[in-house]
Amino acid sequence: MEKEFNLKDSLRGITDKLISWLDSLILNLPNFLLAVLVFVLFIFLAKYTGKLISKLLEKRVKQDSIKQITVKVSKAIVILIGFFIALGILDLNKVLTSVLAGAGVIGLAIGLALQGTLNNTFSGIILSFLPELQIGDWIETNSYAGEVTEINLRNIAIKQADNNYVVIPNSKIVEEPFKNFSSTNRSRVMLTCGVGYSSDLEKVKEMTIETISEHFPSRGNEQVEFMYTEFGDSSINFVVRFWTDVKKNRDILVAKDIAIIQIKKTFDKNGINIPFPIRTIDFSNTLNMKKPE
């Protein structure tokens, strides 16, 4: 009898609980439907907000990575606002607190598991807003040189002179120095050469400066610089430094090519010798091959 009584009490308790849940569900059904509707509306609103921001940034911002980051962040913010409004409609303050606490724990776990990926992501955000690095620039970094074709949240892609692409993680770019040929319109080119020891050094200096100035006109405070550097094994060596328009490494190679051709023509016309390495054998101490008497 006692067992039957306990069983009936248990069933009655479960039934009462289910009925109370059903009553609560019926009472809160309008709020639940309204909360779902609001959340769905905010999802569509986030979609159209992303499109609107993308159109606004299309002509004003060149960096695709900046556009992507701005659109994604704006959409996430709109969706989060809709989520919190939906929880407020349901009057779930305790649930909201639990969600925020759980999100913090999950975010910490994900951050520890994806340290490398997050490092590249944050580095990508830094590079996206870095004025010293833009798409189309010619850079040298991490032993590679090429034109920047893409900057995203994970890596940058550069197209080398041999038409091959190199993908470099963003963290490598942030942590390592890089040289940007496109950040300035003009660059100084340095060319080394040598002349024979019998040459008139003052005349060589004058002719070289005149030749370079003719083919590479200076602007503003720029000037052609010529300095002898050393007594070499076969020549007296010098360096000539001049300015030219440079946007990529190829421009420097083209400038050197023109300068070498013109300097050689000038030297040939004036009888200036550019010696190649030679070795002199001294036979003054000849061996005595005669037999002793």
RAFENRA-V421712 format. One record per pair of residues at least 12 apart in sequence whose ideal C-beta (glycine too) atoms are under 6 Angstrom apart, sorted by the first residue. I is the first residue (numbers start at 1). J is the second residue. If there is no record, write none. Layout:
# RAFENRA-V421712
i:I j:J
i:I j:J
This chain:
# RAFENRA-V421712
i:31 j:89
i:31 j:90
i:34 j:89
i:35 j:86
i:35 j:89
i:35 j:90
i:38 j:85
i:38 j:86
i:39 j:82
i:39 j:86
i:42 j:78
i:42 j:82
i:45 j:78
i:46 j:75
i:46 j:78
i:46 j:79
i:49 j:74
i:49 j:78
i:50 j:71
i:50 j:75
i:53 j:70
i:53 j:71
i:53 j:74
i:54 j:71
i:63 j:128
i:65 j:128
i:65 j:151
i:65 j:152
i:66 j:128
i:119 j:171
i:120 j:154
i:120 j:169
i:120 j:170
i:120 j:171
i:121 j:153
i:123 j:170
i:123 j:171
i:123 j:174
i:124 j:153
i:124 j:170
i:126 j:174
i:127 j:151
i:127 j:170
i:132 j:180
i:135 j:148
i:137 j:180
i:137 j:182
i:138 j:181
i:138 j:182
i:138 j:248
i:139 j:178
i:139 j:180
i:140 j:179
i:141 j:178
i:142 j:168
i:142 j:172
i:142 j:176
i:144 j:166
i:145 j:249
i:146 j:158
i:146 j:159
i:146 j:160
i:147 j:159
i:155 j:167
i:155 j:168
i:155 j:169
i:155 j:170
i:156 j:168
i:181 j:246
i:181 j:248
i:182 j:247
i:186 j:243
i:187 j:246
i:188 j:241
i:188 j:243
i:189 j:242
i:189 j:244
i:189 j:252
i:189 j:255
i:190 j:239
i:190 j:241
i:191 j:240
i:191 j:256
i:191 j:259
i:192 j:239
i:194 j:232
i:194 j:235
i:194 j:237
i:195 j:235
i:195 j:236
i:195 j:272
i:196 j:273
i:196 j:275
i:199 j:272
i:204 j:272
i:205 j:226
i:207 j:266
i:208 j:226
i:208 j:240
i:209 j:224
i:209 j:226
i:211 j:262
i:211 j:263
i:211 j:266
i:212 j:224
i:212 j:242
i:215 j:258
i:215 j:262
i:216 j:242
i:216 j:244
i:222 j:243
i:224 j:242
i:225 j:241
i:226 j:240
i:227 j:239
i:234 j:275
i:234 j:277
i:234 j:278
i:235 j:275
